[in-house]
Amino acid sequence: MKHWIARVLLTLTLLLAGLPVSAGEITPINAIIAAPVNYDGKEVMLRGIPKNPTRLPLINFKAYVLEDSSGEITVLTEADLPNMNEEITIRAVVKSLAIVKGEAVGLTVTELERYESIQKL
């Protein structure tokens, strides 16, 4: 019986080791854009392809556009800019300067943590 339990635990460990770590459900970008009031001040997980990097060193401003199959959104970051055109997953916070009649004014998505895809050999 001990050997059977050990085999099951070893099998589960090996299976789970190959899975990407996920802290939560991935939010489609268009869900944030369509209803920003539902996400204001909340953390979300986003997955997509980064493009259009912007870096202004004098004011330490770094941003990129994250695109998924549903749309695109600008992401602010304090980290180095991600590799462009390579899928990433980020944990981010959504904030709006104001929400007027359901429309976000000054919608920002700020990256808190980045999970870059591991390239398979």
C-alpha positions as CSV (number, residue, x, y, z in Angstrom):
1,M,0.0,0.0,0.0
2,K,2.8,2.4,0.8
3,H,4.4,1.8,-2.6
4,W,1.1,2.5,-4.3
5,I,0.7,5.8,-2.5
6,A,4.3,6.8,-3.3
7,R,3.8,6.0,-7.0
8,V,0.6,8.1,-7.1
9,L,2.3,11.0,-5.4
10,L,5.3,10.8,-7.7
11,T,3.0,10.6,-10.8
12,L,1.0,13.7,-9.7
13,T,4.2,15.6,-8.9
14,L,5.6,14.9,-12.4
15,L,2.4,15.8,-14.1
16,L,2.0,19.1,-12.2
17,A,5.7,20.0,-12.7
18,G,5.0,20.5,-16.4
19,L,2.1,22.8,-16.0
20,P,2.4,26.6,-16.0
21,V,1.9,28.3,-12.7
22,S,-1.3,30.3,-12.6
23,A,-2.5,32.5,-9.8
24,G,-6.0,32.9,-11.2
25,E,-8.2,32.9,-14.2
26,I,-7.0,34.8,-17.3
27,T,-9.2,37.8,-18.0
28,P,-9.9,38.7,-21.7
29,I,-8.7,42.2,-22.5
30,N,-12.0,43.1,-24.1
31,A,-13.8,42.4,-20.8
32,I,-11.7,45.2,-19.1
33,I,-12.3,47.6,-22.0
34,A,-16.0,46.8,-22.2
35,A,-16.7,47.2,-18.5
36,P,-13.9,49.0,-16.7
37,V,-16.0,49.7,-13.7
38,N,-16.1,46.0,-12.9
39,Y,-12.3,45.8,-12.8
40,D,-11.3,49.2,-11.2
41,G,-8.9,48.7,-8.4
42,K,-8.7,44.9,-8.9
43,E,-5.9,42.6,-9.8
44,V,-6.3,40.5,-13.0
45,M,-4.3,37.9,-14.9
46,L,-3.7,38.8,-18.6
47,R,-2.1,36.7,-21.3
48,G,-1.0,37.9,-24.7
49,I,1.6,39.1,-27.0
50,P,3.5,42.4,-26.1
51,K,4.1,44.9,-28.9
52,N,4.8,48.6,-29.5
53,P,7.2,49.2,-26.6
54,T,7.7,52.7,-25.2
55,R,10.5,53.8,-23.0
56,L,11.2,57.3,-21.8
57,P,14.4,57.1,-19.6
58,L,14.3,60.7,-18.3
59,I,11.1,60.0,-16.4
60,N,11.5,56.2,-16.0
61,F,8.4,55.5,-18.0
62,K,8.0,52.1,-19.7
63,A,4.9,50.7,-21.4
64,Y,3.9,48.2,-24.0
65,V,0.7,47.1,-25.7
66,L,-0.6,43.6,-24.7
67,E,-2.7,42.0,-27.4
68,D,-4.8,38.9,-27.0
69,S,-7.5,37.4,-29.3
70,S,-10.1,39.8,-27.9
71,G,-8.3,43.1,-28.1
72,E,-5.3,45.1,-26.9
73,I,-4.5,47.3,-23.9
74,T,-1.5,49.4,-22.8
75,V,0.4,48.1,-19.8
76,L,2.7,50.2,-17.6
77,T,5.7,48.5,-16.1
78,E,8.6,49.2,-13.7
79,A,10.4,46.1,-14.9
80,D,12.4,45.8,-18.1
81,L,10.3,45.7,-21.2
82,P,9.3,42.1,-22.2
83,N,10.5,40.4,-25.3
84,M,8.2,41.6,-28.1
85,N,6.1,39.1,-30.0
86,E,6.6,36.3,-27.4
87,E,3.5,35.3,-25.3
88,I,3.6,36.4,-21.7
89,T,1.2,36.2,-18.8
90,I,1.0,39.1,-16.3
91,R,-0.6,39.8,-13.0
92,A,-1.7,43.4,-13.1
93,V,-3.9,46.0,-11.4
94,V,-6.5,48.0,-13.3
95,K,-7.2,51.6,-12.3
96,S,-9.1,54.5,-13.7
97,L,-8.6,58.2,-13.0
98,A,-12.4,58.5,-13.1
99,I,-15.4,56.6,-14.4
100,V,-18.1,58.7,-15.9
101,K,-21.4,57.1,-17.0
102,G,-19.6,53.7,-17.2
103,E,-16.8,55.0,-19.3
104,A,-13.2,54.9,-17.9
105,V,-11.2,58.1,-18.1
106,G,-7.5,57.5,-17.7
107,L,-7.7,53.7,-17.7
108,T,-4.3,52.2,-16.7
109,V,-3.1,48.6,-16.3
110,T,0.0,48.3,-14.2
111,E,2.1,45.2,-14.3
112,L,2.8,43.7,-10.9
113,E,4.4,40.4,-11.9
114,R,5.3,38.8,-15.2
115,Y,5.4,35.1,-16.2
116,E,7.3,34.7,-19.5
117,S,6.7,31.5,-21.5
118,I,9.6,29.0,-21.3
119,Q,10.9,28.2,-24.8
120,K,10.8,24.5,-25.5
121,L,13.9,23.0,-27.1
